Amino acid sequence: MNDEIIPFLARIAEALERLSPAPPSAPDFSQARMFRHDAGRGAFIPAPDYSLPLEALLGVDRQKEILLANLLQFAAGVPFNHALLWGVRGAGKSSLAKAAFMESARNRNDLKLIEVDRDEIATLSRLFDILRGRSERFIVLCDDLSFEDGAEAAKALKSALEGGVSGPPSNVLFLATSNRRHLMPRGHIEDRGRIAAAEDAEEEVSVSDRFGLWIGFPPMDQPTYLAAVRGYARRYGLPVRGIDRRALQWAQARGGRSGRVAWQFILDLAGSKGIVLPF
């Protein structure tokens, strides 16, 4: 073969590889228990274990019990439901989702959590296809899910959870958190014609129905807020004298009571006392 032709053929081969790249290698889920999915690169990025234990979340005892029971059913390979955690901001939905996963994954190497961005909902079916048939069991978490752009993303999620030929894999539980039970932003109806908005609303409500388990997080009342603050203080050895008054002042400055506000108050109190929290 003429030596002058070899570089030319090599360039052709490289161009063909770019047009038809080799299929990506199978993901390695042995590196961690929690991952973040990058749909653009098709990558699963390992993340450290969530450090806040489930028992440290206060004021959400009923929600903890319901979600943990469902996750343990899933981990055991018995019937389960996809779950939607909905309610006011700062109620502890995201923290509960990750802490309950860590509790469910205790002494289990086959249970994994994959976090997906809400902007990647349209690629959920492809993710499910990657996970289908693997020996691991996956909780796919989408935090702060809503459909800002209308019904198209809602249709994609509905198809991934129940529609299509293949349906969702039996080894995947989809878990979402949202400030809205029906996942539709306020003002969405005002931005569309009445008929189109009604159709979008029906589409998005029908997505909520795909979640067999709805767990609500109502606004936190004052007794529950103070009980959470005192519980955190006792757990971490912080002084409790006069803590109610300071905690209420903190909540007033933040414009409301929630589990997040209680926790942020504890962080401020611990920092002011020079106390390092064990996580």
C-alpha positions in Angstrom: 0.0 0.0 0.0 1.3 3.4 -0.9 2.5 5.2 2.3 0.8 8.4 1.1 -2.6 6.7 1.3 -2.3 5.5 4.9 -2.9 9.0 6.6 -5.8 9.6 4.3 -7.5 6.3 5.2 -6.8 7.0 8.9 -8.7 10.3 8.6 -11.6 8.5 7.0 -11.7 6.0 9.8 -11.7 8.7 12.4 -14.5 10.5 10.7 -16.6 7.3 10.5 -16.0 6.7 14.2 -17.3 10.2 15.0 -20.4 9.6 12.9 -21.1 6.3 14.6 -19.4 6.3 18.0 -18.9 3.1 19.9 -21.7 2.3 22.4 -20.9 3.6 25.9 -19.5 1.2 28.4 -21.8 -0.2 31.1 -21.9 2.1 34.2 -20.0 1.0 37.3 -22.2 1.4 40.3 -19.7 -0.2 42.7 -18.0 3.1 43.4 -20.7 4.6 45.6 -24.3 4.3 46.8 -25.4 7.7 45.5 -24.9 9.1 42.0 -25.8 12.2 40.0 -26.8 11.5 36.4 -25.4 13.7 33.7 -27.7 13.0 30.7 -25.7 15.1 28.3 -22.6 12.9 28.8 -24.4 9.7 29.8 -22.4 9.7 32.9 -23.1 8.6 36.5 -21.1 10.7 38.9 -20.5 9.2 42.3 -21.5 11.3 45.3 -20.7 10.9 49.0 -23.1 9.2 51.4 -25.7 11.6 52.9 -24.5 12.3 56.4 -27.7 13.4 58.3 -29.3 10.3 59.9 -33.0 9.7 59.5 -33.6 9.9 63.3 -32.2 13.5 63.2 -35.1 14.8 61.1 -37.6 16.1 63.6 -41.3 17.1 63.1 -41.9 14.7 60.3 -42.4 11.4 62.1 -45.5 10.3 60.1 -43.8 11.1 56.8 -40.7 9.2 57.8 -42.7 6.1 58.7 -44.7 6.1 55.4 -41.7 6.7 53.1 -39.3 4.3 54.9 -41.9 1.5 54.8 -42.3 2.0 51.0 -38.5 2.1 50.4 -38.0 -1.1 52.5 -40.7 -2.8 50.4 -38.9 -1.8 47.3 -35.5 -3.0 48.7 -37.1 -6.3 49.6 -38.4 -6.9 46.1 -42.1 -6.9 47.1 -44.7 -4.5 45.6 -44.1 -0.8 46.1 -45.3 2.6 44.8 -43.5 5.5 43.1 -43.6 8.4 45.6 -44.2 12.1 45.5 -43.2 14.2 48.5 -45.1 17.5 48.2 -45.7 20.5 50.4 -44.3 23.8 51.7 -40.7 24.8 51.1 -38.2 24.0 53.8 -40.3 21.1 55.2 -37.5 18.6 54.9 -38.7 16.7 51.7 -35.3 16.5 50.1 -33.5 15.7 53.4 -36.1 13.0 54.2 -35.7 11.4 50.7 -31.9 11.0 51.0 -31.9 10.1 54.7 -34.6 7.4 54.2 -32.6 6.0 51.3 -29.5 5.8 53.5 -31.5 4.0 56.1 -33.0 1.6 53.5 -29.5 0.9 52.1 -27.9 0.0 55.4 -26.1 -3.3 55.0 -27.3 -3.5 51.4 -24.8 -3.1 48.5 -27.4 -3.5 45.8 -29.5 -0.5 46.6 -28.4 2.7 44.8 -29.8 6.3 44.5 -29.5 8.3 41.3 -30.4 12.0 41.3 -31.7 13.5 38.0 -32.2 17.1 37.2 -35.8 18.1 36.5 -34.7 19.5 33.2 -33.7 15.9 32.2 -37.2 14.4 32.7 -37.5 14.0 28.9 -34.6 11.6 29.0 -36.0 9.5 31.8 -37.1 6.6 29.6 -33.5 6.3 28.3 -32.2 6.2 31.8 -34.7 3.5 32.7 -33.5 1.4 29.7 -30.0 1.6 31.0 -31.0 0.5 34.5 -33.4 -2.2 33.3 -32.3 -5.7 34.0 -29.3 -4.9 36.2 -28.9 -6.7 39.5 -29.0 -3.5 41.5 -32.2 -1.8 42.7 -32.3 2.0 42.0 -34.2 4.8 43.6 -34.3 7.6 41.0 -34.7 11.0 42.7 -35.9 14.2 41.1 -35.8 17.1 43.5 -38.1 20.1 43.1 -40.0 18.6 40.2 -42.4 20.9 38.3 -43.4 21.5 34.7 -42.6 25.1 34.0 -42.8 24.7 30.2 -46.2 23.0 30.0 -47.3 19.5 29.2 -44.5 18.1 27.1 -42.3 17.2 30.1 -45.4 15.9 31.9 -46.1 13.6 28.9 -42.5 12.3 29.0 -42.7 11.5 32.7 -46.1 9.9 32.3 -44.8 7.7 29.5 -41.7 6.7 31.6 -43.8 5.7 34.6 -46.6 3.9 33.0 -46.8 4.4 29.2 -44.9 2.9 26.3 -44.3 -0.7 25.4 -41.7 -1.5 28.1 -43.0 0.5 31.1 -40.8 1.3 34.1 -38.3 -1.3 35.2 -39.2 -3.5 38.2 -35.9 -2.6 39.8 -36.5 1.2 39.7 -38.5 3.4 42.2 -39.1 7.0 41.1 -39.1 9.5 43.9 -39.9 13.1 43.4 -40.2 16.2 45.7 -42.2 19.2 44.8 -43.8 22.3 46.3 -47.0 21.5 44.4 -49.1 18.4 44.7 -50.1 18.6 41.0 -46.6 19.8 39.8 -48.0 22.8 37.9 -46.6 26.3 38.5 -48.9 29.1 39.7 -49.8 31.4 36.9 -49.5 28.7 34.3 -53.2 28.9 33.5 -53.0 32.7 33.1 -50.2 32.4 30.5 -52.2 30.1 28.2 -55.5 30.2 26.5 -58.3 28.8 28.6 -58.8 25.6 26.6 -55.1 24.9 26.2 -54.4 25.6 29.8 -57.2 23.3 30.9 -55.7 20.5 28.7 -52.3 21.1 30.1 -53.7 21.0 33.7 -55.4 17.7 33.0 -52.2 16.3 31.5 -50.2 17.4 34.6 -52.7 16.2 37.1 -52.7 12.8 35.4 -49.0 12.7 36.0 -49.5 13.1 39.7 -51.8 10.1 39.5 -48.9 8.0 38.4 -47.5 8.3 41.9 -49.2 5.7 44.0 -47.9 7.3 47.2 -48.4 11.0 48.0 -46.8 12.2 51.2 -47.8 15.7 52.3 -45.7 18.2 54.3 -48.1 20.9 55.7 -46.8 24.2 57.2 -45.2 23.7 60.6 -47.1 25.1 63.6 -45.3 26.8 66.5 -45.4 23.8 68.9 -43.9 21.5 66.3 -41.3 24.1 65.4 -40.2 24.5 69.0 -40.2 20.8 69.6 -37.9 20.3 66.6 -35.5 23.1 67.9 -35.4 21.5 71.4 -34.9 18.1 70.0 -32.0 19.2 67.8 -30.5 21.1 70.8 -30.7 18.0 73.1 -29.3 15.7 70.4 -26.2 17.8 69.9 -25.7 19.0 73.5 -26.6 22.6 72.9 -27.8 24.9 75.8 -31.6 25.0 75.9 -32.1 27.8 78.4 -34.0 30.6 76.7 -33.9 28.7 73.4 -37.7 29.1 72.7 -37.5 32.8 72.6 -34.4 32.9 70.4 -35.9 30.3 68.1 -39.1 32.3 67.6 -37.1 35.5 66.9 -35.1 33.6 64.4 -38.3 32.3 62.7 -39.8 35.7 62.7 -36.8 37.2 61.0 -36.9 34.4 58.4 -40.6 35.0 57.7 -42.0 31.6 58.8 -41.5 28.3 60.6 -40.2 25.1 59.0 -37.9 22.3 59.6 -35.2 24.1 57.5 -35.6 27.2 59.6 -35.3 25.2 62.8 -32.1 23.5 61.5 -30.6 26.8 60.4 -31.2 28.2 63.8 -29.4 25.2 65.3 -26.5 25.7 63.0 -26.3 29.4 64.1 -26.5 28.5 67.7 -23.9 25.8 67.5 -21.5 28.1 65.6 -22.0 30.9 68.1 -21.0 28.5 70.9 -18.0 27.1 69.0 -19.6 23.6 68.9 -18.8 21.4 66.0 -21.7 19.2 64.9 -20.8 15.5 64.2 -21.4 15.3 60.4 
